[in-house]
């Protein structure tokens, strides 16, 4: 079985698309976690114990563990989650990957990658038994600086359009035509032009086909996506057969669950919706009026994970 085959089976057994993010902020850990040698590891283990029945996967961002103690906590958190039988996505958004068997990359089930350096820089993961989610569209406001830029296409050539599509007087020429009509035509063309995110979706689909093992229709390649359900619907049209790892919208727009899994193709039924803060810090409001500890956080996290998993499942 491939990684996505195992993930599909996990989704079926748990009836959940939820990927719980194990990305603790050290400043928000409960007090009784701080007495441990590795507080983040202790906290993450309690979260895993409380949520694994409702989680299709866990997502771990190495940036939250980027210090001397953090690397040990990260490696042991990944091992603990997988020991519970739950797949782990290493959400590093890597642009250049070494041998995927090296160190932590060989211990996770899937990774997130940036397409910016091209396929050759990611070959070791694309050609291995490893799920790969290509960063396509993210929900942070600054993502529009690049991801929403329109691409002008001319045959096989693609060019990113400048944001100032109208240009100056010299750009429009001095033929004396109807400037309003020309500008309207330019805007209409821009509205229908593919964006950088669209192009990445197309590119990832081609990588999935190119990296396919001899006995498979498509390799385990998906997209990391964010935004509204409308945004995901649009990307689903561009990449009908790729699983999505949706970030940033589980609580505010559970309807995104309807778009994360392909309806057909080799990866039908495979997709994830990531939630971190909604689960990890549900315990910050638990046990008001007394000292909140690991037990409060774990119990609240389990309840939050069960609730989110149910909401997402109803939208599938």
N, C-alpha and C positions, 0 to 999 in steps of 0.2 A: 504493500500500500504506500502511496505517496503521502507527503505531508497534507495536501488538501483532501485526500481521501480520509485520512485520520481525523482531520478537522471536521469534515462532513459528518462522520460517525459521532464525534463528540457533540456537535450541534443537535444531531438527531436524539441522542440519549438524554441530553440536558434540556431539550426543547428551549434552547437559548441561543441568542446571537451576541450575548454580552461578553466583551473583553474587558476585564477589570484592569485598570492601570495601576501597577505597583510602583508608584513614583512618589515616595513620601518626602515632604518638606520637613527638614529637621526641626525647624522652628515650631512646627505644629504637631510634633509627636507628644503623646501623653507622658506625663511626668514619670510614671513608673517604668517606661521604656528606657529612660535615660541611664538607668543603673547598669544596663547590660554593656558588654564590650562593644557590641555592634547593634546600636539601638534600631537602625533601620531594618536590619535583618529580623530582630525580635518583633517589630511592629508588622512587617510584611508577612511573617509566618502566622501571626494571629489573624490577619486579614484573609490569608489563604484558607486557614482552617474554617473561617466563618462563611466564606463565599464560594468555595469550590463546587458546591452542589448546583450553583446557579450560573457559573461562569463557563462559557464555551472555550475561553482562552484567557491568558493574562498577557498584558503588554507592559514591557519594562523599558524605560528610557534611560540609557547609561549616563546621561547628563546629570541625573539626580543622584548619582553615586560617584561623581568625578572627584574623588579625593582618596588618600591612602587607605583609610578604613572602608571607604565606599566600595572599592573593587571587590573586596572579600564579601561584603554584604550583598553585592549584586550577584556574584557567582553563586553564593549559597541560596539566595532567594530564588534564582532561576531553577537550581537543582531541587529545591523544596517543592516548588510549584509543579514541576514535571513529575516529581515523586508522587504527587497526588493524582497523577494521570491527566493533568491539564496541559495542553500545548502552550508554549510561550513564544510570543513575538518580541524580538529584540528591536525596539523602536529607536535605532540609532541614526536613521536617515543617512546611511553611509554613501559617499560618493565614489570611494575607491576601496575595494575589498581585497584583503589577502586571501590565502587559502582558507576556506570556510571551516576546515577541520581544526584550525589553529585556535587555541584558547577558548574564549567564551562563544565565539561564533559557531563552534562545533557543538555547543551544548544547548542551543536554542532550536526551536522548530522552524522559525521563520524570521526574516529580517526586513526592515524597511530601508529603502535605498533612494538616493537622489539620482535622477537620470542625467545630471548636468555633465558628467565626464564621459558619458557614452557607454555602450554595451561592453566594450573591451575591459573597462575598469571594473565591471561587475561580473565578469565571466565566471569567476570561481563560484559565485553563489547561483547564478543562472543555470549553470551546468551541473549543479550538485543536487543532492536530495535535501533541498531546503526551499521553503516557501519564500517568495520575494514579493513584497508590496512596494511598488514604485510610487514615490511621492508625485502626485498629480495636481491636486488642488487642496490647499489647506485653509482653515477657517479664520486665521488671524488677519486683521485688517491690512497689514503691510503686504500680504501675499499678492494683492492686486497689482502691486508695482511691476510684477513680472507675469504672474500666472494669467491675469485677465487681459494682457496685451494681445491685440489682434495680429494675426499673421497674414501677410499678403502672399498669395500663392501664384506661381506662374509656371505651369508644367510641374516639373519635379523640384523646382526651386522654391524655397520658403524664406520670407523676410519678415522680421518683426516690425510692425508699423510703429511710427512715432506717435506719442499721445496727441500731439498737435496735428491732427489729421487735416485741418483746414489749410495750414500753411499761410505764408504771407502773400502780398499782392504779386510779387515776382513769381511765386510758385504757381499762381493761378493763371499767369499769362496776361496779355493785354488785348485779347481778341475782341473784347467788348461784348461778350455773351452774357447770358443771364447768370450772374454769380450765385443767386439764391438756388437756382435749379442745379448748378454744378455742385454746390455744397450739399444739397439734399441728396444728390446721387452718391456723393462720397460717403455721407453718413449711412445711407442704406447699405452700401457695399460693406462698410465697416461692421454694421450690425450683423451681417451674415458671414463675415470672415471668421475662420476658426481662430481660437485663442491659443496661447502657449499651452494651457492646460489641456485643450482639445488635442493638440499635437502630441503631447506626452501620452495621452490615452491611446492614440493610434500607434505610437512608438512601442508602448508596453505590449500591445496586442501583437505586434510584429515580433517582439522579443519572445513572447510566449510560444509563437509558432516556430521560430528559429531554434529555440532551445529545447524543443520537444524531444524526449527520448524516442528511440526507434519504435517502441511498442505503445506509444501514447499519442493522443490527438493534440495535446497542448501541455506545456510545462506548467509548473506551479508558480505562475506569475499573476499578481493582482495589482490593484491600485489603492494607494492611501488617498482618501478623499475627505473633504469637509465642506460645510455649507448647508444650505437648506435642502429640503426634499426635492425642490425644483432643480437645484444645482446637480444633485445626484441623478435625477431622472435624465437630465441632459447628458451627463457623462455615461450613463447606462446605454443611451442610444449610440454613443461613440464606441463603447467597448462592451457589447452584449454578452460576451462569454467570460469576462474577467471578474473574479471575486473582488469585493471592496472591503477595505478596512476603513470604516467611517469614524472620524474623530471630531470631537467638539460639539456634538448635537444630541446626545442620547437623552438628556433631560428636557431640553427645550423643544425638540422636534422629533419625537419618537417615530414619526412617519417615515423617516429616512430608512427604517428597517425594511420597507417595501422595495428598496432599490439596491440593497447591498449584495443580494445573492442573485446570480444569473438564473433565469427561468429554465434555460436549457444548456446544452453543451456539456463538455467533460467535467465542468466544475459547478453544475447546477446544485443549488442549495448551500453553497459555501460563501460565507461572508460574515463580517464581524462589525459590531458597533462598540467603540471604546468609550469607557467612562472612568475617570480617575477621582476627581474631587467629590463627585456626587456620592461615591462609595467610601473612600478613605476617611473623609472628614464628616460623615453623617453623625459620628459620635461627638462632635463638638457641641451639639445641642442636646445630647443625651445626658441624663443624670444631672439636670440643672439643680443648683443649690448644694452640690457636694463635689468632692474631688473626682474628676473623670479619669478613669484609668483604662488599661488595655481591654478589660472585659466590656466596659461601656462602648468603646470604639468598635470592638469586634462584633458585638451584638447589633449595634446600629448599622455596621457595614453589611452584615448578613441580611438584615431587613431591607436595606437600600438596594442591594444586588438582586434580591428576590423580586422586589417591586419593579425595578428597571427591566429585568429579564422578562417579566410578565407583560409590561407595557410594549416592549419591542416585539414580543411574540405575537401580540394581538394585531400588530400592524403588518406582519409578514404577508 
